[in-house]
Amino acid sequence: MEIFMAFMRKKKRGIGLEPGKQDAPEETMRRFEGKCALVTGAGGGIGRAAALAFAADGAAVLLGDQFEEGVRQTLEMICDAG
């Protein structure tokens, strides 16, 4: 969880960009366009957060979890977000 949260904080602050430059919203939001992400444990917790993040960034997401209801909820959240 600490690694994932550190990644999210870096992205929000724009670390790694040239000084004075910011990511354009379309670049930030679609950086996984045309890619596929397989997320295990997508029914909740870190897996759900990762699935939502990949989907928001344009990836096609394959959800996996041993609990079907949690996966259905994650799928609904992704669909509702667009």
Secondary structure as UniProt FT lines:
FT   HELIX           2..13
FT   TURN            14..16
FT   TURN            19..20
FT   HELIX           25..29
FT   TURN            30..34
FT   STRAND          36..40
FT   TURN            41..43
FT   HELIX           45..56
FT   TURN            57..58
FT   STRAND          60..64
FT   HELIX           68..81
//
